Amino acid sequence: MTHHHPELTELKERLRDTWTAGDYGRIARGLQQSAEDFLGGVPVGKGDALLDIACGTGQVAIPAARAGARVTGLDLAEQWIAQARERAAAEGLDVQFDVGDAEALPYGDDEFDIVISLIGVMFAPRPDVATAEMLRVCRPGGRIVLGNWTPEGFVGRFFKTVGTHVPPPDMASPLLWGDEDTVRERLGPHVRDLRIIRRHIHFDYPMPPAAVVSHYVEHFGPVRNAHRTLDADGRKALESDLEALWSEHNQADDGSTQVDGEILEIVALR
């Protein structure tokens, strides 16, 4: 059994509270097509044992199961796992969804052919521990596939904007997983091959930027919690800054919001 220092336990509880606030399933709908496109770039064979870490409501796990993989999805948020199970059941797909911690995976060594995480494991507070766990459960010859927001892309700027109003937790920035040099340092010595490509994840919401900001304030845990800690003027300022950011990056002119967020796609051969 793993024993955490009180500070780490407190940090993990704070992160869990942050990510479980609101309803991520509603946010994720605007990313579903991009999640499927991301998976489409990963050759998934019938019968491949695939682990989706920080799987959310199943954006990657469910299409992977459709493709014939034997899929396990893990997330720290019980309500997201409940939504993922409902989605899989509605499609008649046999997917194992577990509540668990990316830094203490409840699986055996060399258990998976593919270990994947799309904008998920990057938010684990101890990147060295999360990396060691991914390497441990991936079989030799298997692949670790990550999609991580870059610091300079839209989402990197989004989190930095929120951070100017409410300081982020005291931990390594998740956005370092979107920095090529950092990724090579963390994974390079432990894998046979490492390929890194910049790609885009497309946000598609059928409403203007101001309504997207309201949607995030209501449903996206990090923004919802930040918003709630501010006074009325602070809330207005945060909303205004986020609306300006969405508007600046919006490619649509029909009243909807369409924005590209840059990720590093990382494929490491164990």
VMD Tcl script that draws the C-alpha trace (Angstrom):
set ca {
  {0.00 0.00 0.00}
  {1.29 3.47 -0.93}
  {1.63 5.96 1.93}
  {1.46 9.62 0.90}
  {2.86 12.59 2.78}
  {0.01 14.76 4.09}
  {0.95 17.53 1.59}
  {0.66 15.13 -1.34}
  {-2.62 13.68 -0.06}
  {-3.98 17.22 0.28}
  {-2.80 18.13 -3.24}
  {-4.39 15.02 -4.74}
  {-7.67 15.76 -2.95}
  {-7.58 19.32 -4.25}
  {-6.96 18.10 -7.80}
  {-9.76 15.55 -7.51}
  {-12.12 18.27 -6.28}
  {-11.06 20.51 -9.16}
  {-11.54 17.94 -11.90}
  {-14.77 16.50 -10.52}
  {-16.51 19.88 -10.20}
  {-19.03 20.53 -12.95}
  {-19.75 18.05 -15.74}
  {-16.76 17.26 -17.94}
  {-18.94 15.11 -20.21}
  {-20.57 18.30 -21.52}
  {-17.19 19.89 -22.22}
  {-15.89 16.74 -23.89}
  {-18.70 16.65 -26.47}
  {-17.04 19.56 -28.22}
  {-13.85 17.48 -28.54}
  {-15.25 14.05 -29.43}
  {-14.45 14.16 -33.16}
  {-10.88 15.24 -32.46}
  {-10.47 12.43 -29.93}
  {-11.55 9.93 -32.60}
  {-9.19 11.52 -35.14}
  {-6.34 11.24 -32.59}
  {-7.11 7.56 -32.07}
  {-7.29 7.10 -35.85}
  {-3.57 7.89 -36.04}
  {-2.78 5.01 -33.68}
  {-2.86 1.59 -35.34}
  {-5.15 -0.40 -33.03}
  {-5.32 -4.10 -33.86}
  {-8.19 -6.42 -33.01}
  {-7.53 -7.90 -29.59}
  {-4.86 -5.34 -28.62}
  {-4.88 -4.76 -24.87}
  {-5.26 -0.98 -24.58}
  {-5.19 1.12 -21.42}
  {-6.62 4.65 -21.57}
  {-5.28 6.62 -18.59}
  {-7.37 9.56 -17.35}
  {-10.03 8.41 -19.77}
  {-12.69 10.95 -18.81}
  {-16.08 9.90 -20.14}
  {-14.60 7.52 -22.72}
  {-13.71 9.81 -25.65}
  {-10.83 7.53 -26.70}
  {-11.70 4.29 -24.90}
  {-15.08 3.80 -26.57}
  {-13.92 4.27 -30.20}
  {-10.93 2.02 -29.38}
  {-13.36 -0.69 -28.25}
  {-15.36 -0.19 -31.47}
  {-12.10 -0.83 -33.36}
  {-11.80 -4.23 -31.65}
  {-9.29 -3.52 -28.89}
  {-9.65 -5.02 -25.41}
  {-10.01 -1.73 -23.59}
  {-9.47 -0.69 -20.00}
  {-10.13 2.92 -19.02}
  {-9.05 4.51 -15.74}
  {-9.92 7.88 -14.22}
  {-9.89 9.45 -10.75}
  {-13.43 10.84 -11.14}
  {-16.17 8.37 -10.25}
  {-18.88 10.31 -12.06}
  {-16.88 10.36 -15.31}
  {-16.34 6.61 -15.06}
  {-20.10 6.21 -14.48}
  {-20.79 8.20 -17.67}
  {-18.21 6.16 -19.60}
  {-19.83 2.90 -18.45}
  {-23.25 4.16 -19.55}
  {-21.89 5.15 -22.97}
  {-20.22 1.76 -23.47}
  {-23.36 -0.11 -22.36}
  {-25.52 1.94 -24.75}
  {-23.33 0.73 -27.64}
  {-23.11 -2.83 -26.36}
  {-19.33 -2.53 -25.93}
  {-17.41 -4.54 -23.36}
  {-15.02 -2.03 -21.75}
  {-13.55 -2.25 -18.26}
  {-13.71 1.17 -16.61}
  {-11.93 1.60 -13.26}
  {-11.70 4.45 -10.76}
  {-8.02 4.89 -9.97}
  {-4.87 6.99 -9.84}
  {-2.47 7.44 -12.78}
  {0.39 7.41 -10.27}
  {-0.60 4.00 -8.83}
  {-2.05 1.97 -11.70}
  {-3.89 -1.13 -10.40}
  {-2.51 -3.36 -13.17}
  {0.31 -5.83 -13.61}
  {3.70 -5.29 -15.25}
  {3.79 -5.56 -19.08}
  {0.00 -5.94 -19.19}
  {-0.87 -3.69 -22.15}
  {0.06 -3.45 -25.83}
  {-0.95 0.23 -25.98}
  {-0.99 2.75 -23.14}
  {-2.72 5.92 -24.28}
  {-3.71 9.23 -22.70}
  {-5.21 12.20 -24.50}
  {-4.89 15.40 -22.44}
  {-5.13 13.31 -19.28}
  {-2.00 11.93 -17.62}
  {-0.33 15.31 -18.20}
  {-2.31 16.58 -15.18}
  {-0.91 14.00 -12.72}
  {1.00 15.97 -10.05}
  {4.19 13.86 -10.12}
  {5.25 13.37 -13.75}
  {8.16 11.09 -12.83}
  {5.83 8.70 -11.00}
  {3.20 8.75 -13.76}
  {5.90 8.10 -16.37}
  {7.30 5.15 -14.39}
  {3.80 3.68 -14.10}
  {3.10 3.99 -17.84}
  {6.41 2.29 -18.63}
  {5.74 -0.45 -16.07}
  {2.36 -1.56 -17.44}
  {3.35 -1.32 -21.13}
  {4.85 -4.53 -22.51}
  {8.25 -4.45 -24.26}
  {7.53 -3.67 -27.90}
  {4.28 -1.95 -26.92}
  {3.49 1.72 -27.44}
  {2.86 4.67 -25.14}
  {0.79 7.28 -26.99}
  {0.15 10.71 -25.48}
  {-1.57 13.88 -26.65}
  {-0.60 16.86 -24.47}
  {-1.49 20.55 -24.72}
  {1.47 22.77 -25.65}
  {2.31 25.81 -23.46}
  {2.20 28.18 -26.44}
  {-1.03 26.85 -27.96}
  {-4.59 28.03 -27.25}
  {-5.14 25.78 -24.22}
  {-1.76 26.66 -22.74}
  {-2.82 30.31 -22.96}
  {-6.24 29.40 -21.55}
  {-4.75 27.84 -18.40}
  {-2.29 30.72 -18.04}
  {-5.20 33.18 -18.26}
  {-7.06 31.36 -15.48}
  {-3.79 31.26 -13.48}
  {-3.44 35.05 -13.59}
  {-6.71 35.29 -11.65}
  {-6.34 32.26 -9.37}
  {-2.84 30.77 -8.84}
  {-2.54 27.11 -9.91}
  {-1.61 24.33 -7.45}
  {2.02 24.15 -6.33}
  {3.23 21.38 -8.65}
  {5.13 20.96 -11.92}
  {3.17 22.68 -14.68}
  {1.11 20.10 -16.64}
  {2.02 22.11 -19.77}
  {5.64 20.87 -19.51}
  {4.24 17.65 -21.05}
  {3.69 19.77 -24.16}
  {7.35 20.82 -24.31}
  {9.46 18.63 -26.62}
  {12.69 18.84 -24.63}
  {10.90 17.88 -21.40}
  {9.20 14.92 -23.07}
  {12.54 13.66 -24.46}
  {14.07 14.00 -21.00}
  {11.21 12.10 -19.31}
  {10.66 9.30 -21.82}
  {13.72 9.20 -24.07}
  {16.09 7.17 -21.84}
  {13.46 4.48 -21.28}
  {12.16 3.77 -24.80}
  {13.52 2.41 -28.06}
  {11.96 5.05 -30.28}
  {10.27 8.38 -29.65}
  {8.25 10.26 -32.26}
  {6.82 13.71 -31.54}
  {4.46 15.59 -33.90}
  {2.47 18.79 -33.40}
  {-1.23 18.40 -34.14}
  {-4.46 20.24 -33.46}
  {-7.48 19.34 -31.40}
  {-10.57 21.12 -32.72}
  {-13.06 22.69 -30.33}
  {-16.49 22.99 -31.90}
  {-19.28 24.65 -29.91}
  {-22.60 25.79 -31.47}
  {-22.59 29.10 -29.56}
  {-20.62 32.36 -29.47}
  {-17.50 32.83 -27.28}
  {-19.37 34.53 -24.40}
  {-21.69 31.52 -24.12}
  {-18.70 29.14 -24.33}
  {-17.16 30.95 -21.34}
  {-20.45 30.55 -19.40}
  {-20.46 26.86 -20.40}
  {-16.93 26.44 -19.00}
  {-17.74 28.37 -15.82}
  {-20.65 26.01 -15.23}
  {-19.18 22.68 -16.34}
  {-15.35 22.73 -16.51}
  {-13.92 22.00 -13.06}
  {-10.75 24.17 -13.14}
  {-12.68 27.23 -14.37}
  {-15.72 26.57 -12.19}
  {-13.60 26.33 -9.04}
  {-11.45 29.36 -9.93}
  {-14.58 31.42 -10.65}
  {-16.11 30.48 -7.30}
  {-13.09 31.71 -5.32}
  {-13.34 35.24 -6.79}
  {-15.50 38.19 -5.79}
  {-17.97 39.72 -8.27}
  {-15.38 42.00 -9.91}
  {-12.86 39.16 -10.12}
  {-15.43 36.89 -11.76}
  {-16.27 39.54 -14.31}
  {-12.57 40.09 -15.08}
  {-11.93 36.34 -15.52}
  {-14.96 35.96 -17.81}
  {-13.88 38.98 -19.84}
  {-10.31 37.70 -20.30}
  {-11.52 34.23 -21.30}
  {-14.08 35.65 -23.75}
  {-11.33 37.78 -25.35}
  {-9.12 34.68 -25.70}
  {-11.86 32.53 -27.30}
  {-12.81 35.45 -29.60}
  {-9.20 36.00 -30.66}
  {-8.81 32.35 -31.70}
  {-12.33 31.79 -33.07}
  {-12.33 30.72 -36.73}
  {-16.11 30.85 -37.13}
  {-18.19 33.82 -38.27}
  {-21.65 32.25 -37.99}
  {-22.28 32.71 -34.27}
  {-20.58 29.44 -33.31}
  {-17.11 28.97 -31.77}
  {-14.45 26.92 -33.52}
  {-10.94 26.98 -32.13}
  {-7.85 24.84 -32.68}
  {-5.78 23.83 -29.65}
  {-2.25 22.56 -30.30}
  {-1.06 19.28 -28.83}
  {2.15 17.31 -28.96}
  {1.36 13.81 -30.18}
  {3.94 11.50 -28.63}
  {4.47 7.88 -29.67}
  {7.07 5.98 -27.66}
  {8.07 2.39 -28.42}
  {8.72 0.53 -25.18}
}
mol new
graphics top color blue
foreach p $ca { graphics top sphere $p radius 0.5 }
foreach p [lrange $ca 0 end-1] q [lrange $ca 1 end] { graphics top cylinder $p $q radius 0.2 }
display resetview
